[in-house]
Amino acid sequence: MDLHLLVDGRRKVASLEEALRDAIAAGRLAAGTRLPPSRTLATDLGIARNSVAEVYARLVAEGRLEARVGAGTWVADRPSAGPATTAPVHRSTRFDLDLRGGLPDGSAFPRTAWARATARALSGASAAALGYSTPEGAAALRVALADYLARARGVVASADDVVVTHGFGELLALAARAVAARGGRRIAVEGYGHVSHRDLLVASGLEPVPLPVDDDGAVVEGLAGASVDAVLLTPAHQFPIGVPLSGARRAAVARWAEQTGGLVVEDDYDGEFRYDRRAIGAMQALAPGHVVYGGTASKSLSPALGLGWGVVPPAWRDDLLAQRRRSGAATDAIAQLALAALIESGDYDRTVRTLRLRYRARRERFEELMTEGAPGSRVVGLAAGIHCLLELPDGVAEHDVSEAAATRGLRVDGLGAYAATPDLVDARPAAMVVGYGAPPAHRFEEALAVVVEAIRVAARRAPGRSSA
Ligand SMILES: Cc1ncc(COP(=O)(O)O)c(C=O)c1O
């Protein structure tokens, strides 16, 4: 390992000691960082090995380093001496558990299957496949996705229609920029959704126009009068309220798109995870010429992969690809080939089935615990996905629950955090968006116990109440 240490040539030993002490205090050498063997560092610096060993020994004695015979020397976990020069992290900003809507359980990632798929993909990849990729993505993955999406989500797709992106976020940005490049100005969005998606639309040159959301999903009847050029929807499972877009409204969206030439962006972020009956198919099949269908591996595998995909109507494909070329973005080709291998082997389907059972059991347990522990609360929406909306008992405020949870190290946001405009904040009953998929299995019960406790604490603050 290489160390960047400024050592004064005239007083090498003393300045080595100072440099190590400073680097540890400033955090440049983080806890756990291994130091080179004293013999190697001595050779590099041109000083006696014993001198380096003595410097190490002094820093060990001070608690800055740790050493074990045979295991080497490394930076101690908590340097116990010397002034701390890094700013302390504020307690409330450090969440030990994060139950924001949409986060998957990282511990569920199918490591063995992914490693196997990567090995298979690498051994089969041509030299050309390991060069710069085309903006639409690796052919093998586009073929595998077209087949998978048709089979599992009812999407009308050929491999030529598929574009691989850096998650759904990039697909949305490409579609928005393509609409803006054709002169579009406004895009309808669901009144509740990800603030990051709305920000991304604004950054792409479009003005988001919120549609109300009721128990049948987004109120799309207003699309015709809203003077919008496009609409972004989560038809299978409205995010974060959790209801599906009704059949009549799906048909209305398809009619609007056909009549006006408007573009529909379908965010199918968790369509594979439906627990009560067969999944609702993609809306794209109703109007394949007008819908950009988007999917992601962020829920089914991991956001760390940064893999998403779009099925893009032929009339928009070149526009989106032109935006992609202009952005300079490219998706990791090896990860694309690995995902293709994972799908082809059946391991992707197996992973989704395993996760479906796991998340379904979690959702059932969540409902059970909330009924027992937080009477008056109500789980809303489809038995689907990895989050749900939990309406709070009468009088309990979202921010009180978030605050009580935060003091216990858990992040959970109220529905208001997802509202597109302030007037929506009070339009629905107070509710928390709970990502029950997020905690690792061994901390799931603990996380839900914190949610229950936070609701009880908040209930004590509710007007006219003394306990939950
Ligand atoms: C509503 C919604 N859409 C899409 C995504 C996936 O986005 P990406 O593929 O960019 O990770 C998420 C992830 O949290 C989401 O909640």
The ligand as a Tripos MOL2 file, in Angstrom:
@<TRIPOS>MOLECULE
LIG
   16    16     1     0     0
SMALL
NO_CHARGES

@<TRIPOS>ATOM
      1 C1        -40.8980    5.7150   -7.3900 C.3       1 LIG1
      2 C2        -39.5330    5.2330   -7.7400 C.ar      1 LIG1
      3 N1        -39.1900    5.1930   -9.0290 N.ar      1 LIG1
      4 C3        -37.9730    4.7460   -9.4120 C.ar      1 LIG1
      5 C4        -37.0480    4.3450   -8.4910 C.ar      1 LIG1
      6 C5        -35.7480    3.7710   -8.9480 C.3       1 LIG1
      7 O1        -34.8800    4.7130   -9.3050 O.3       1 LIG1
      8 P1        -33.4140    4.3030   -9.7780 P.3       1 LIG1
      9 O2        -33.5340    3.2160  -10.7770 O.co2     1 LIG1
     10 O3        -32.9170    5.5890  -10.3720 O.co2     1 LIG1
     11 O4        -32.6670    3.8490   -8.5750 O.co2     1 LIG1
     12 C6        -37.3440    4.4280   -7.1450 C.ar      1 LIG1
     13 C7        -36.3200    4.0900   -6.1550 C.2       1 LIG1
     14 O5        -36.3530    4.4410   -5.0110 O.2       1 LIG1
     15 C8        -38.6240    4.8490   -6.7650 C.ar      1 LIG1
     16 O6        -38.9850    4.8770   -5.4770 O.3       1 LIG1
@<TRIPOS>BOND
     1     1     2 1
     2     2     3 ar
     3     2    15 ar
     4     3     4 ar
     5     4     5 ar
     6     5     6 1
     7     5    12 ar
     8     6     7 1
     9     7     8 1
    10     8     9 2
    11     8    10 1
    12     8    11 1
    13    12    13 1
    14    12    15 ar
    15    13    14 2
    16    15    16 1
@<TRIPOS>SUBSTRUCTURE
     1 LIG1         1 GROUP 0 **** ****
